[in-house]
């Protein structure tokens, strides 16, 4: 039933995004959003029931040295439902070599012993928990895992989303086609005019068959594939991360990709993953995309000022 609701949610998302925001009627919004909400809760309740009845069983991951590593980060308030995200990754059509979850020591004071028992179950099946001292917030998603596994392909995901079963398979197909590019399921296109970069709120999502581009930003929530060759010299510069873009990892990554001429590709349409109910009560996106004091715009301006991104993009052939 879980996959059925996920497929239905994919179809609902595609129906929503097949029209621009201006073309969406109030009635269609109510109907589509209502059905999406029902899908979310049906999956959430089924997963919760499986756990209650002891039916959360998965086969251990197998590391053949070639499969990608899935990496994510989380914080204490999202730990109770994190197993749902992991469960969806274990149910992928192509499973990863392992899953790495980065936690901050000061936030989980008692370490591995304090994690919910359901997460300890996954530890025995191929999930590795890293406990780190320095909190780089969303950058934790890639920062520590890539350093521990520098020669591996890494796929980053979010801790509040349930992913469609072919998420990893699709990224691997893209990677085979574009082995030197960052591959993402969803992307936004950077836009500028004669006055400079326009607000990030006006950057359009590119939903269909985009070629590799310097002007695309990989949207981290959609799952992003970073090949083993992805080794920008500035990737682990914590000083600049803190100064320029501590709360916006997607923008930091796009900035250093631009400096080193690394392109992003997103292939054909892929729907927004299913959000776990209640997980958005605390969400970084609310700050970064606010109408005033927009965190994305503020940090992108800092990054542009430091790296000269507009000049690079204006004079670089895509």
HELIX and SHEET records of a PDB file:
HELIX    1   1 UNK A    2  UNK A   17  1                                  16    
HELIX    2   2 UNK A   21  UNK A   23  5                                   3    
HELIX    3   3 UNK A   26  UNK A   53  1                                  28    
HELIX    4   4 UNK A   76  UNK A   78  5                                   3    
HELIX    5   5 UNK A   79  UNK A   90  1                                  12    
HELIX    6   6 UNK A  111  UNK A  114  5                                   4    
HELIX    7   7 UNK A  117  UNK A  123  1                                   7    
HELIX    8   8 UNK A  137  UNK A  139  5                                   3    
HELIX    9   9 UNK A  140  UNK A  148  1                                   9    
HELIX   10  10 UNK A  167  UNK A  177  1                                  11    
HELIX   11  11 UNK A  200  UNK A  202  5                                   3    
HELIX   12  12 UNK A  220  UNK A  222  5                                   3    
HELIX   13  13 UNK A  238  UNK A  244  1                                   7    
HELIX   14  14 UNK A  249  UNK A  259  1                                  11    
HELIX   15  15 UNK A  279  UNK A  281  5                                   3    
HELIX   16  16 UNK A  284  UNK A  288  1                                   5    
HELIX   17  17 UNK A  295  UNK A  307  1                                  13    
HELIX   18  18 UNK A  309  UNK A  314  1                                   6    
SHEET    1   A 7 UNK A 127  UNK A 132  0                                        
SHEET    2   A 7 UNK A  98  UNK A 104  1                                        
SHEET    3   A 7 UNK A  69  UNK A  73  1                                        
SHEET    4   A 7 UNK A 154  UNK A 156  1                                        
SHEET    5   A 7 UNK A 224  UNK A 226 -1                                        
SHEET    6   A 7 UNK A 182  UNK A 184 -1                                        
SHEET    7   A 7 UNK A 264  UNK A 265  1                                        
SHEET    1   B 2 UNK A 161  UNK A 162  0                                        
SHEET    2   B 2 UNK A 274  UNK A 275 -1                                        
SHEET    1   C 3 UNK A 205  UNK A 206  0                                        
SHEET    2   C 3 UNK A 187  UNK A 189 -1                                        
SHEET    3   C 3 UNK A 216  UNK A 218 -1                                        
SHEET    1   D 2 UNK A 192  UNK A 193  0                                        
SHEET    2   D 2 UNK A 196  UNK A 197 -1                                        
END                                                                             
